């Protein structure tokens, strides 16, 4: 905010702050009637003074320098600009699609049900109103057949858009003192379309009629091209006009570039250096309040220990909106953009790269009060053309893994790919979960990547590697059998504020020359000195590349997601050991029926992965020819161990310095999508705190008289059962590392941290081999 404005501004706002608060409470409540005809009318084009609209009173004068300044750096960090709004329609986000009988009973006269609800206040009557609205638009050219999308876009979003937009505008009007007789909101500006010559109207969010400053306010940071096109024409017809675009979220580079070009053109044409058109990011967090949840309010069961309860939060909303494929995501992004005038849907369902989704915070579980948690994910650079997708599946995986790590005893957490041990692949119960699947498939991916990283036909690194490899007496390059496996590096965490922040959870690739009876036979012989030479060469040239892939490449994203959930689950284990929580009956129960293999992986079989590995081991992943000693050689090239999860608990001072504001961002993320500092990462959370008791699915069938609200029984907590026998399916897991527990780093803080991470997910094998077919030049 500018500091050169008159000191009396503070006194002005001291007088009107109460008015703003009181007026917002009135303005942002209630459930407006909305049908297709009403929605088509667009915003109310009747202008009204901004102070009257948002502050409830008129001020006699306009303060000097009111309105956003020419230059406004991003100064909403730490992210403390929260604003709230009530959306009563959100209380009905769990309504199920109507049956044929319900559609017939609802009809299309939604106003009848609206009047009935106003008399009875029975939620079932409101559901019938929703069904009637759905019927009314069903057969129209732009009607929605998918009830879930209709409910989200045309009902909840249609009500939420103006409410969220008005709440953001109210905040901006207050922040930049846009009061007095000169400032008018929703002011229609007439201009001539240069292509058709027709008269058109551009409704400006805030307009200073004396200075001709026009302010567009977008809570989602998205300035539409048609708005910029209209503003360019208005600038030609009204040469005193200047333009400011206030955005409540990250404004993408292409939009900023268009506004900068607009500004440059106006400066040139007007012969001035003063800003004529500028974008000012005022990143703010829109916290939506549901108002009076009922039996039709959706409570998602992910990250919730009670199967009869669930949670709510922005991560759930965005995940459920996300498409399952990139094609579906692109279609949905366009659909939501068309219905996002007030910024209710943020960047749209395609704005988040769900492939990067990981848990970054869990609160302390308190019996009977559920769990707060926060996820983080990168934003995509171009959500319209290359949207993010798969949010529902990725969130489900993170949640399922979290409960898998809690439910199974640590002795079951092992996987093993060894071509000579088909009898020991993984624990039977672990193999029934997506967490186990992810670990075993990551092991196979690592083995493929090991061969790929040294491919001389793809990488200069591979060519250098094979030139430096040790040779047999015949001149052929030779490598020993090498075992590769993945272990965690020390995770950087901070436990405070009644929870744990998972700041960084990097993974490490380990390599060694294995010994023992389970080592596959070598196909060439090396001396001890040559073996050490080869091992050193692999560690310096191949291992760093594999570690980069494990920590960065999309092919290991599920592994990183599962491991972050592992860290979070261990924290909950430790908390439950201190005092019973709602997770007590899950921990060490060895019952994973609630978190099975899902979706396209529901029929997954560990043997399929093992067979792929054996085929790769025997036949190689690729072949290449090289000349050594005057001869042409054709060479063919063909785990995960989380037994340790070391942590490093940073100090409070370090957390406050290096991660300034992250605690506030995380707390806010439980209620709203948040961007930390000026970065490209979204934080979205969920909570099951303060939820009303609600029945299990399916939702009650609405009727004109309304359903009762059945109460689920409260299951008493039971002590956590003891650990099961090793293996669980008659197999013997790999030997546990004697130092397999989480390392104690000597934390001086009084808060206990994660320890005793699950025993070996040991991966024996990881062998590399090749078969050599020798042929002389010109011969066979």
Beta strands, then each sheet from edge to edge (+ up, - down):
strand 1: 48-49
strand 2: 82-86
strand 3: 183-192
strand 4: 199-208
strand 5: 213-218
strand 6: 242-247
strand 7: 277-281
strand 8: 285-289
strand 9: 352-363
strand 10: 372-379
strand 11: 483-488
strand 12: 491-496
strand 13: 499-504
strand 14: 507-512
strand 15: 622-628
strand 16: 631-637
strand 17: 647-649
strand 18: 674-675
strand 19: 681-687
strand 20: 772-775
sheet 1: 1+ 3- 4+ 5- 6- 7-
sheet 2: 2+ 8+
sheet 3: 17+ 12+ 13- 9+ 10- 19+ 18-
sheet 4: 11+ 14-
sheet 5: 15+ 16- 20+
end
